[in-house]
Amino acid sequence: MDELNKIKKNVLLKGVFLALISMPAWSAWQDPKLSQLNEAPPIVLAQDTTMTAKEAGPEAGKTPPFDLADPKHVAEGKILYMRTCAGYCHGGRGEGGRAPSFRARDDLDPAYAYKTIVNGRVASDVMPVFGHTFTPEQVWELVSYLLFMGTQKD
């Protein structure tokens, strides 16, 4: 019986932890300044039949296939960001914390951001590799949302 209570307690604690780390992402999703971006449809991550950004190689990261300021692509990038970047590392509003902030920045190089998302980084600040997760277009959509957040002065 003691073992069962330990398992229940562990599951409860994990649930509370997950709820707490997702709260910043949820609050940013509800941010009225970003309400125009809330209407995007759900995304589908790269499938086996779709070429991932890593498979597409470095050429895919040199030039975006669309205007990075296009609201449709910014909205798609927001969805990806909220699902992968917000909860633990960069914050729901891009304010940083455990990782660099994207807010009020005009120094973000799109090609560098693309490369970092695809290859990750292992240095003083570690970032996971997402090149096997997203298509080149999805990585560029993430970059478009990062650039959008850079225009937000709070």
ChimeraX attribute file (.defattr): number of C-alpha atoms within 10 A of each C-alpha:
attribute: neighborCount
match mode: 1-to-1
recipient: residues
	/A:1	5
	/A:2	7
	/A:3	8
	/A:4	9
	/A:5	10
	/A:6	11
	/A:7	11
	/A:8	12
	/A:9	12
	/A:10	12
	/A:11	12
	/A:12	12
	/A:13	12
	/A:14	12
	/A:15	11
	/A:16	11
	/A:17	11
	/A:18	13
	/A:19	13
	/A:20	13
	/A:21	16
	/A:22	17
	/A:23	15
	/A:24	19
	/A:25	24
	/A:26	16
	/A:27	12
	/A:28	18
	/A:29	20
	/A:30	13
	/A:31	15
	/A:32	11
	/A:33	11
	/A:34	15
	/A:35	12
	/A:36	11
	/A:37	19
	/A:38	15
	/A:39	11
	/A:40	16
	/A:41	10
	/A:42	9
	/A:43	11
	/A:44	10
	/A:45	14
	/A:46	17
	/A:47	11
	/A:48	7
	/A:49	6
	/A:50	11
	/A:51	16
	/A:52	23
	/A:53	28
	/A:54	20
	/A:55	13
	/A:56	13
	/A:57	15
	/A:58	13
	/A:59	9
	/A:60	20
	/A:61	22
	/A:62	13
	/A:63	11
	/A:64	18
	/A:65	12
	/A:66	12
	/A:67	13
	/A:68	21
	/A:69	13
	/A:70	13
	/A:71	16
	/A:72	17
	/A:73	23
	/A:74	25
	/A:75	24
	/A:76	23
	/A:77	27
	/A:78	28
	/A:79	23
	/A:80	22
	/A:81	24
	/A:82	22
	/A:83	13
	/A:84	14
	/A:85	20
	/A:86	25
	/A:87	21
	/A:88	18
	/A:89	19
	/A:90	21
	/A:91	25
	/A:92	26
	/A:93	24
	/A:94	26
	/A:95	17
	/A:96	16
	/A:97	11
	/A:98	12
	/A:99	16
	/A:100	13
	/A:101	18
	/A:102	23
	/A:103	19
	/A:104	16
	/A:105	15
	/A:106	12
	/A:107	9
	/A:108	13
	/A:109	10
	/A:110	19
	/A:111	17
	/A:112	13
	/A:113	20
	/A:114	27
	/A:115	22
	/A:116	17
	/A:117	21
	/A:118	25
	/A:119	17
	/A:120	16
	/A:121	14
	/A:122	10
	/A:123	7
	/A:124	6
	/A:125	9
	/A:126	12
	/A:127	16
	/A:128	13
	/A:129	16
	/A:130	19
	/A:131	23
	/A:132	15
	/A:133	17
	/A:134	23
	/A:135	24
	/A:136	25
	/A:137	18
	/A:138	22
	/A:139	28
	/A:140	30
	/A:141	30
	/A:142	28
	/A:143	27
	/A:144	29
	/A:145	26
	/A:146	24
	/A:147	24
	/A:148	23
	/A:149	23
	/A:150	18
	/A:151	13
	/A:152	15
	/A:153	8
	/A:154	8
